């Protein structure tokens, strides 16, 4: 009778162990649902959520580092048609995107929210190689711009009247933020105007009704698409602004985002997983096909607007954004990374590097928040041969000349990382721990009961 009671107790223990293990297994989908609900709730752009706190004003400072190209042989280029010899000077660093969004207006009926993004730049001497007053020999912006915009005789007359040439000596501050140009009789600079201006207005989806749409741009400057490329595909505003994406990322799917700096939407592809201050992130990078020639990537055909300069649209690595900027500006990756070989061969001093010159996003896969990024772009202008313009008579072919490249970057700090892990990821980890603890306890109880059952059975056999 005692033995029977023991066996009954063992059977009950085995049953309990199985029940606990099954409970743990049953709780997996339940726990996963709770995790999804928690993350989904915190990812909606509305007051009181984690997404809202990060969205209104980013905790991590955003910096723009500039490297300017100093032309070493300007007279030789003009008088003999030689290749420009370039020396990179930088970084000159500015703190940007430090101002919170303005004119935030919720649109409940469409589940969108609109806002303006103020622009500002504060020079950071401690993060720079020198002063804003450092001088650089660079392409004369008015001459290069006038090459495509003005009749040759008019540009030649303006050059002689103002005693200027193809190149000019200017300070870092002037080239970046503006100076009084003698030809145009106005302020001219690569990023003028900037301080005191706004990007937008933007309207983005809050994710309240559909979390897969969170942060996706609904409109920019009041329009659902841009009008720079005269093509339905190229004019699409596709994706977010890159600061966040919908939660629960699938690494097999690209991330789409729109960049006003290049007047188009692009995609980034998963490369690898990394540890960022104890948080797993997925690194997504801009693929080489982004600026590939139409011969390699037919989707880029509508971005080719000048068959002459692009050698019948076979040029890779450069995007002509003249239609959106009002001046002949060409955007590329720094040092013409992934560009046609002749772009690099037309000048001296470039050395493209995947490590230093590619654009990437490090995104936390559960929440879809970008926790670190580096947006790297190069601003170029073009000049070419002319029989009328004296300073261009020795030029042999069209040359797309680098003026500056920038690295806009930000990364969460230790305090933000700790808060992120505590407020959101810790809850996810806790739920997963409960699930697997129940499974583990149930499995352990089951194994112990089986062992005990075997021992009792052996003792019973001895009694018989």
ABEGO torsion letter per residue (X at the ends): XAAAAAAAAAAAAAAAAAAAAAAAAAAAAAAAAAAAAAAAAAABBBBGBAAAAAAABBABBBBBBBBBBBBABAAAAAAAGBBBBBBBBOBBBBBBGABBBBGBBBBAAAGBBBBBBBBBBBBBAAABABBAABBBBBBBAAAAAAAAABBAAAAAAAAAAAGBBABBBBBAAAAAAEBBBAAAGBBBBAAOBABGBBBOBBBBBAGAABAAABGBBABBGGBABBAAAGBAAAABBBEBAGABBBBGBBAABBBBBBBAAAGBBBBBBBABBBBBGGBBBBBBBBBAAAABBAAABAAAAAABABAAAAGGGABBGBBBAAAAAGBBBBBBBBGGBGBBAAAAAABBGBBBBAAAABBBBBBBAAAGBBABBBBBBBBBBBBBBBAABAAAAABABBBBBBABBBBBBBBBBAAAAAAAAAAAAAAAAAAAAAAAAAAAAAAAAAAAAAAAAAAAAAAAAAAX
